[in-house]
Amino acid sequence: MKLPKPKINGEVSLETAIKRRRTIRSFTPEPLSLKQCSQLFWAAQGITEDRGFKRAAPSGGALYPMDIYAVVGENCVKGLESGAYHYDPKGHAVSLVSKGDLRNKVAGAALSQTWMATAPLNILITAEYDRITGKYGKRGIRYAIIEAGHIGQNILLQSEAMGLGAGIVGAFNDDKVRRVVNIPPNHEPLLILPVGYKIEGL
Ligand SMILES: Cc1cc2nc3c(=O)[nH]c(=O)nc-3n(C[C@H](O)[C@H](O)[C@H](O)COP(=O)(O)O)c2cc1C
């Protein structure tokens, strides 16, 4: 499914987004719009270069070993059925890889961090190391892990700039996350970012 075109201007300054960003662990059940999801995927790995190659986050050797998946709950994103989706940066589109509301299973795979299942959207960042180790050898693994951090920060700041909140989770069982989300065995899950409207005051 093709996503709406992302915006390249917003109302919150970068400095304010940096100042306000916190790891958010409580979300209201309010659904997100497809536009908000589109914006988050674009900030994560969208193509930002006019000639259509380079992406929102830097990548060692511009080899782009990362993939973005998203777990969408039932009635959580207007216009998207519940399930797990894969983001295609070139087409700025998502495709369904698993059906159903998988949020409780994802939280279960993340050492039962049940708060994650309250977020309408859980964004998963994975790395396929072969795409970068061919050029850089073992050091490519380090580069991919660093790249996950860049992508994660883009998602955190984009969430804040849109009046949303996001958490960041590194504590999970890789194989369980792979099984739940239905991702290829050579895609290593590195970070999960639950995103939604914050419960103010928490
Ligand atoms: C790589 C990484 C992994 C993290 N994993 C978790 C996690 O599994 N669960 C969690 O609740 N917070 C996790 N955090 C969030 C940290 O606890 C949080 O960033 C830290 O307490 C600082 O708070 P702040 O992000 O609100 O500034 C993680 C942060 C990073 C950078």
Ligand as a Chemical Component Dictionary entry (heavy atoms), coordinates in Angstrom:
data_LIG
# 
_chem_comp.id                   LIG 
_chem_comp.type                 NON-POLYMER 
_chem_comp.pdbx_formal_charge   0 
_chem_comp.three_letter_code    LIG 
# 
loop_
_chem_comp_atom.comp_id 
_chem_comp_atom.atom_id 
_chem_comp_atom.alt_atom_id 
_chem_comp_atom.type_symbol 
_chem_comp_atom.charge 
_chem_comp_atom.model_Cartn_x 
_chem_comp_atom.model_Cartn_y 
_chem_comp_atom.model_Cartn_z 
_chem_comp_atom.pdbx_ordinal 
LIG C1  C1  C 0 19.828 0.754  23.220 1  
LIG C2  C2  C 0 18.745 1.086  24.223 2  
LIG C3  C3  C 0 17.947 0.063  24.738 3  
LIG C4  C4  C 0 16.904 0.371  25.628 4  
LIG N1  N1  N 0 16.091 -0.653 26.043 5  
LIG C5  C5  C 0 15.046 -0.367 26.841 6  
LIG C6  C6  C 0 14.128 -1.392 27.207 7  
LIG O1  O1  O 0 14.242 -2.553 26.814 8  
LIG N2  N2  N 0 13.083 -1.044 27.996 9  
LIG C7  C7  C 0 12.884 0.232  28.417 10 
LIG O2  O2  O 0 11.892 0.460  29.136 11 
LIG N3  N3  N 0 13.736 1.228  28.087 12 
LIG C8  C8  C 0 14.808 0.961  27.306 13 
LIG N4  N4  N 0 15.659 1.975  26.923 14 
LIG C9  C9  C 0 15.370 3.365  27.341 15 
LIG C10 C10 C 0 16.276 3.862  28.454 16 
LIG O3  O3  O 0 15.893 3.288  29.676 17 
LIG C11 C11 C 0 16.153 5.406  28.506 18 
LIG O4  O4  O 0 16.640 5.942  27.290 19 
LIG C12 C12 C 0 16.945 6.001  29.671 20 
LIG O5  O5  O 0 16.331 5.665  30.890 21 
LIG C13 C13 C 0 17.049 7.527  29.573 22 
LIG O6  O6  O 0 15.755 8.128  29.585 23 
LIG P1  P1  P 0 15.189 9.027  28.392 24 
LIG O7  O7  O 0 15.243 8.215  27.119 25 
LIG O8  O8  O 0 13.758 9.338  28.783 26 
LIG O9  O9  O 0 16.022 10.248 28.289 27 
LIG C14 C14 C 0 16.689 1.698  26.045 28 
LIG C15 C15 C 0 17.508 2.721  25.534 29 
LIG C16 C16 C 0 18.500 2.427  24.623 30 
LIG C17 C17 C 0 19.338 3.539  24.038 31 
# 
loop_
_chem_comp_bond.comp_id 
_chem_comp_bond.atom_id_1 
_chem_comp_bond.atom_id_2 
_chem_comp_bond.value_order 
_chem_comp_bond.pdbx_ordinal 
LIG C1  C2  SING 1  
LIG C2  C3  SING 2  
LIG C2  C16 DOUB 3  
LIG C3  C4  DOUB 4  
LIG C4  N1  SING 5  
LIG C4  C14 SING 6  
LIG N1  C5  DOUB 7  
LIG C5  C6  SING 8  
LIG C5  C8  SING 9  
LIG C6  O1  DOUB 10 
LIG C6  N2  SING 11 
LIG N2  C7  SING 12 
LIG C7  O2  DOUB 13 
LIG C7  N3  SING 14 
LIG N3  C8  DOUB 15 
LIG C8  N4  SING 16 
LIG N4  C9  SING 17 
LIG N4  C14 SING 18 
LIG C9  C10 SING 19 
LIG C10 O3  SING 20 
LIG C10 C11 SING 21 
LIG C11 O4  SING 22 
LIG C11 C12 SING 23 
LIG C12 O5  SING 24 
LIG C12 C13 SING 25 
LIG C13 O6  SING 26 
LIG O6  P1  SING 27 
LIG P1  O7  DOUB 28 
LIG P1  O8  SING 29 
LIG P1  O9  SING 30 
LIG C14 C15 DOUB 31 
LIG C15 C16 SING 32 
LIG C16 C17 SING 33 
# 
